[in-house]
């Protein structure tokens, strides 16, 4: 799956010399904290689910594609 919204984020990060970005997302009343690490290859997405002890790590290639079935 291609996460196309990360491409403009990655470009903006490069313009200011940032290699890490964090933000929160909410979907179906579930909030997740996201850490996007672009200082390693493949890139890493770390999602921590608020109110739980659960988190997920995903690898993202330079085409902004992730494989959810690792």
Secondary structure as a PSIPRED ss2 file (coil, helix, strand):
# PSIPRED VFORMAT (PSIPRED V4.0)

   1 X C   1.000  0.000  0.000
   2 X E   0.000  0.000  1.000
   3 X C   1.000  0.000  0.000
   4 X C   1.000  0.000  0.000
   5 X H   0.000  1.000  0.000
   6 X H   0.000  1.000  0.000
   7 X H   0.000  1.000  0.000
   8 X H   0.000  1.000  0.000
   9 X H   0.000  1.000  0.000
  10 X H   0.000  1.000  0.000
  11 X H   0.000  1.000  0.000
  12 X H   0.000  1.000  0.000
  13 X H   0.000  1.000  0.000
  14 X H   0.000  1.000  0.000
  15 X H   0.000  1.000  0.000
  16 X C   1.000  0.000  0.000
  17 X C   1.000  0.000  0.000
  18 X C   1.000  0.000  0.000
  19 X C   1.000  0.000  0.000
  20 X E   0.000  0.000  1.000
  21 X E   0.000  0.000  1.000
  22 X E   0.000  0.000  1.000
  23 X E   0.000  0.000  1.000
  24 X E   0.000  0.000  1.000
  25 X E   0.000  0.000  1.000
  26 X E   0.000  0.000  1.000
  27 X E   0.000  0.000  1.000
  28 X C   1.000  0.000  0.000
  29 X C   1.000  0.000  0.000
  30 X E   0.000  0.000  1.000
  31 X E   0.000  0.000  1.000
  32 X E   0.000  0.000  1.000
  33 X E   0.000  0.000  1.000
  34 X E   0.000  0.000  1.000
  35 X E   0.000  0.000  1.000
  36 X E   0.000  0.000  1.000
  37 X E   0.000  0.000  1.000
  38 X C   1.000  0.000  0.000
  39 X C   1.000  0.000  0.000
  40 X C   1.000  0.000  0.000
  41 X C   1.000  0.000  0.000
  42 X C   1.000  0.000  0.000
  43 X E   0.000  0.000  1.000
  44 X E   0.000  0.000  1.000
  45 X E   0.000  0.000  1.000
  46 X E   0.000  0.000  1.000
  47 X E   0.000  0.000  1.000
  48 X E   0.000  0.000  1.000
  49 X E   0.000  0.000  1.000
  50 X C   1.000  0.000  0.000
  51 X C   1.000  0.000  0.000
  52 X C   1.000  0.000  0.000
  53 X C   1.000  0.000  0.000
  54 X C   1.000  0.000  0.000
  55 X E   0.000  0.000  1.000
  56 X E   0.000  0.000  1.000
  57 X E   0.000  0.000  1.000
  58 X E   0.000  0.000  1.000
  59 X E   0.000  0.000  1.000
  60 X E   0.000  0.000  1.000
  61 X C   1.000  0.000  0.000
  62 X C   1.000  0.000  0.000
  63 X C   1.000  0.000  0.000
  64 X C   1.000  0.000  0.000
  65 X E   0.000  0.000  1.000
  66 X E   0.000  0.000  1.000
  67 X C   1.000  0.000  0.000
  68 X C   1.000  0.000  0.000
  69 X C   1.000  0.000  0.000
  70 X C   1.000  0.000  0.000
